[in-house]
Amino acid sequence: MTCDTTATRAVLDLVTGAWRTQAVHTAVRLRLPDLIADGHRDSAALAVVTGVAEDRVRRLLRLLVALGVFDAEGEGADRVHRPTRVSELLRDRPGSLRDMCLLYGEEFYQAWGQAEPAVTTGTSGFEQTYGRPLDEHLAAHPEVADRFQRVMRSGRLVFDSVPTALHLTGVRTVVDLGGGSGQLLATVLAAAPDARGVLVDLPHTMPLARAYLAERVGLDRVDLLGQDMLTGPVPPGADVYLLSRVLAGHDTEACVRLLRRVRAVMTPRSRVVVLDRVATDDPADVLTPLWDLHLLVVNGGRERTDADCRALFDRSGLAVERVVELPLGHKGQLLTPVGKEPAGSAAER
């Protein structure tokens, strides 16, 4: 059989992807992006400050240069390394992707080791690895929970476009359900200086949210409710209810129950804003199916198609008023309450 070198290389790239993840994770753990930016440019200098043998530092750097994390010139011990736009995003400073690299290289990496049983059984890889669901694990490990919320804030590019794209500047009251550390709520409130907000999320998220919102908009404009959004009371009568990357983390029936409870407290002028990726079968879109499978592995969630979303909203007594394209494959869907009570019993709502 003739060797298909192109297909062989494709397979090698696929099966060595985990090696790349761990090489970058190791570099971040050793703070190489910060050290090289601070002027420690050769392997000997980096060996001294990291306490790692020079030969092993050089071998790690060789791969990182090949992956485009760093630039370099020269060879062997004389090779000098320089930062790149990629390595700048991995530095230990606000707004970087360092926490994402750590979370995806540690907790989520371990969960992906159970991808096959997650696909075959439907039980998340995270639960199979750590013995409990993601939310329970985060509640028991504050340091991991803080890192997780900082990672969720890496969606700034998406959030910054929301007020303009969805025309939210005239709102007076905003409720962010599952609002995490408060970045989206702070973004909307910054665009609507006369508005007040309510952030609803689990109790372990409150300290980080309080600190972030105090810095960004001031706690005089925000109420914090530390409760499960799926079971706790929904604040009534808001102009806007935000659900950012929330529905993807739950099964359809849980989403219907949540949306019906929101629908029950909406006024005719209230709107629901749903931010999520929308799944398609477009082979050119690799990121969305990656995220879809990641949700399955991490918490049993899923990305939904347009048809799935509309069926979900219809069951909940909500109608799609407008859909806008947002960065990184996200869509913003603006929903209005239809003029009838949603199907189902009062107990379901």
Protein Blocks (a to p, Z undefined) as FASTA:
>chain_A
ZZdfklmmmmmmmmmmmmmmmmmmmmmmnommmmmmnopabfklmmmmnopafklmmmmm
mmmmmnomagcedehjllccdddfklmmmcccehiaklmmmmmmmmmmmmmmmmmmmmmn
opafklmmnopafklmmmmmmmlmmmmmmmmmmmmmmmmmmmmmnopmlpmbdcdehkln
ommmmmmmmmmmmbccdddddfklmmmmmmmmmmmnopklpccddddfklmccdehiabd
cdehklmmpcfklmmmmmmmmmmmpcfkbccddddddddfbfklmmlmmmmmmmmmmnop
acddfklmmmmmmmnopacfbdcddeehiacddddddfbdceddfklZZ
